[in-house]
Amino acid sequence: MGDDANAGPGGTHTELVDRIRKLMTARKMSQASLATAAGLYKAAVSKILNEKSVPHVDTLDRLADALDVTGTALSELHQLRDRAEPRRRSLDSYLHAARNAARDHPYPGVLSGTTPPLAAVYLRQQASRRTESEPETADCEGIPHSGAGEVLPAEQLLADGQMCLILAGPGGGKSSLLRTHLTRSIEQWLAGHGGNALPVLIPAAELDRFPLIQALAAAANAELRSYGLVDELPAAFFATPPRPGVRWLVLVDGLDEITDPAARQRVLRTVATVAGGEHATLYRFAIATRPLPDAELSHLGSGVPRYDLLPFVPEDLRTVASGWFRESGLSDPEKAATRFTQTLNRTGMTGLARIPLMLSMLCQLHAAAPDRPLPKTRGRIYGDFITELHKRQHAPGPGGIRDQTCASLDRYGRNAEAQAGRTLDHLHQLIAHLAAERHSGNTLPAITIVESLPEAKHPTRIPPDEWRTFPGTCLSRSGLLTTRAGEHVFLHQTLLEYLAARHATRDPQNCAHALHQTFHLPAQPAGSRPPGAGHQPWYRRRYWKAPADLSYCGFLLDAAHHGDPSAGLPGDPAAATPYLARLASSKAGLEGCVFIAAQVRLGTPVPQDVIHSAADVCHGLARDTTLDRLYRLKAAGALAELKDVRAADLWHDLARDTTLDTYYRMEAVRALAELSGERAADLWHDLARDTTLDRLYRLKAAGALAELRDLRAADLWQELARDTTFNGRRRLEAARALTKLGREHAADLWHDLVLQRWLF
């Protein structure tokens, strides 16, 4: 900030000027004589002494030299100057407010009191990097990526200096990861240990509304004003480095929440252009999203690393649960967590609970009613969760939403009170209608959408502006929405999807229409017959496409199956069976079976005969040696997701299939390890000793064997370290791995390697 900057009076700026004036008095110097001695213009010194500008660093040095100030006194002057500089004040304000905001848990809560801080219940996840040779699997949103790439702590990928893309399914922990990194980075900055990048969080949609720096300012001001942001941050704040040599790390969240593909492409194009242009040294990007078609993500370019955020491992569940139960005030959180995880195992819900959002909701439901059975499907989890939220928000008395929101309308008479009561009575339906409109792409303001319904119609005696405040307050107090940039948005995309699905199935007629519209997707395949489509010529048969929106479809299926008991709407378990049966047949091929497998993983109720049919199709495709090898692996993965007993044998056979590339064989062993560690260990051992394989793959196989704590790993590492067909670097890797195992013969191995001087 230059000498002409208007820093404003007061605070540290005033203290800085007072120090300079006292020094002038002590040395009997006038303003003019100080300017002459410092070699400065009189007008410049006048602005400084009248608090109209903060001096440059070199200007302050010249003033201090004229005043004969050195040592500690000079350091104190510079500290005051730094704190008085407008940009420094803005930076401090941003740091404190952003830390406060990021500490909040991004998911909604139903427990009494406030939702616990994110750090109290957060558990670090792992991420898997996709290698350059690795095929894209982004179209299989519901299938966890097995990934042969490097597995690393998820926060590490944000600390690296490269732009990256973070992929995870619905509720997979993307927002929590970004917020946790933001909190820890800013705490380091506030402690004086800031790194080479300062993070700023922004919803992806903002990048389609404004140019980059205006979007950053708008998002930061809207999010942080209620968390202690003292002055509005100007766009120029984000147009320059936070500090010399430091970049902005732009954390872009919710790309998938933009419903328009063209808008998503514009956002990605903006990011790619900035990252590869003249401002590349000022901004680095990390983008979090659900898996999207590769054709869209290709706008970022092939050089951007992509990471799959991995779900919790089963051993993590107890740790996370104990954190939630401790924060909720249960008397013995550790014991409660043990019982909770045992219940998950007994009811077959461990897989669903590995999704971070699902686990947080299940923990809260259990803490709210420990004696009540846990809901067993994703839709039921959301239904029970929203019911608890509704009960808390609509509790009688002064703390409830009814008393607080209606009090301001008393003076307008009984008709106004009656309409306000009607709005509150139908608030759940109003929000569901809003969710359906948002899901269909309606971007009108939330209040406009809600007010269009009779249940929220403006009473004639109330001024329009005052009435609009009432439904707006109701939406904010519902616990389902928050305000961002002046607009009401759902706290989580899955809440929107659940409520939209409930709205679509609000009666039997609408339910039938929604199922037909969503699942009746006939298409003629182009090019050649789709694998698994039968022997009849492809041009004579109808091919069924699978819906792309896996998460919403899961909620739709669950709603059709169970109905809405609270509204007296019975479910129909067979309502969607004809559509699912199509997708589980050769008429839809692997695409349809992957959809069925994704729904099973999400906990959606799927008829057993549909699951069996999909499993038979997958089994046949995976064993068809005429098909593409990636296609076969995807079929095997879907079979495993369907929990078919044939999956383990299939993975085992694929791992031993020497016609497959080693990469795919190792993928098969990794998948087998999820089902049978013992059988996988034997395969890792054989691959590591197979001299026909690339040496790097052999080392990776040995490492995987060691991760399984197999006793053969030590002998294997020693054998590889002594293998003279390996180069020196690879042999050293094997020797280091043996050392980590703590085996006694590691010292002898190092001795022998040192004697072989050519190794180094």
Number of C-alpha atoms within 10 A of each C-alpha: 15 12 17 14 14 15 19 16 15 12 11 16 24 16 16 23 21 13 15 19 16 11 16 17 11 10 13 10 16 12 14 15 14 22 20 14 14 19 13 15 12 14 12 16 23 15 17 20 20 12 19 19 25 27 26 17 14 9 18 19 18 19 20 20 14 19 18 11 17 13 7 9 12 16 12 14 20 19 13 19 22 19 18 24 23 19 18 16 16 18 17 17 19 25 23 19 21 26 22 17 19 26 19 18 21 18 17 22 21 22 18 11 9 13 18 18 15 18 17 14 18 19 19 14 19 19 25 23 22 21 15 13 9 14 10 15 18 19 14 22 23 24 22 19 23 16 21 18 16 11 16 15 14 23 17 11 22 23 14 10 13 15 22 22 21 26 25 24 23 24 21 23 24 22 22 24 21 24 26 22 20 24 24 16 21 24 17 12 16 14 9 9 11 15 14 15 23 21 25 23 21 21 21 25 21 19 24 18 13 13 11 20 17 19 21 24 23 21 21 24 22 16 21 23 17 12 17 16 22 17 12 16 21 16 15 11 16 20 17 16 16 19 15 8 11 17 23 21 23 21 24 25 21 19 22 18 17 18 16 11 13 11 17 23 20 15 24 23 18 18 24 18 15 18 19 14 10 9 14 14 15 19 23 24 23 21 23 26 21 20 22 19 16 12 9 15 19 14 18 22 11 10 11 16 17 22 26 26 26 24 23 22 14 14 10 15 23 20 17 21 26 22 20 27 23 20 18 20 11 16 10 11 20 17 13 20 23 16 13 22 21 15 15 19 14 10 12 13 20 19 17 21 26 19 22 23 21 18 20 20 21 25 25 21 22 20 24 18 11 14 8 10 10 20 18 17 19 23 25 18 18 20 19 16 21 21 15 19 19 18 13 19 18 18 13 12 10 10 12 15 20 20 14 14 19 17 11 13 16 12 10 14 11 11 14 20 18 13 17 25 17 15 23 24 14 13 20 18 18 24 24 24 22 25 26 21 19 21 20 12 12 14 11 11 14 20 18 11 18 25 18 12 13 12 19 24 17 22 16 11 11 16 11 11 9 12 21 18 12 20 24 18 13 22 24 15 18 20 18 22 20 17 15 17 13 10 14 17 21 22 16 20 18 18 21 25 24 26 27 25 28 26 24 23 24 19 18 17 10 13 25 16 12 18 19 13 10 17 19 15 14 13 12 14 15 9 8 9 17 17 19 18 19 14 9 9 10 18 13 8 15 15 22 24 21 26 16 15 12 20 22 23 21 27 28 27 26 27 29 30 21 16 22 17 9 8 9 9 15 16 19 17 17 13 16 21 17 12 19 23 21 23 28 31 23 25 23 26 26 28 24 24 31 30 28 29 27 23 25 22 20 25 22 25 21 22 15 9 12 21 21 16 18 31 30 19 22 31 22 14 24 28 16 15 12 10 13 13 18 16 15 23 23 21 27 28 27 31 29 25 21 23 18 16 12 14 25 24 12 20 28 20 15 25 26 17 14 10 10 16 12 18 13 19 24 25 18 26 29 24 25 26 21 12 17 14 17 14 15 26 26 14 24 28 21 15 24 25 18 13 11 8 13 11 18 12 16 22 24 16 24 27 20 22 25 22 11 15 13 16 11 14 25 24 13 21 26 20 16 23 27 17 14 11 12 14 14 16 12 17 23 19 15 22 23 16 21 24 19 10 15 11 11 10 14 19 14 10 17 16 11 11 19 12 9 11 8 9 13 10
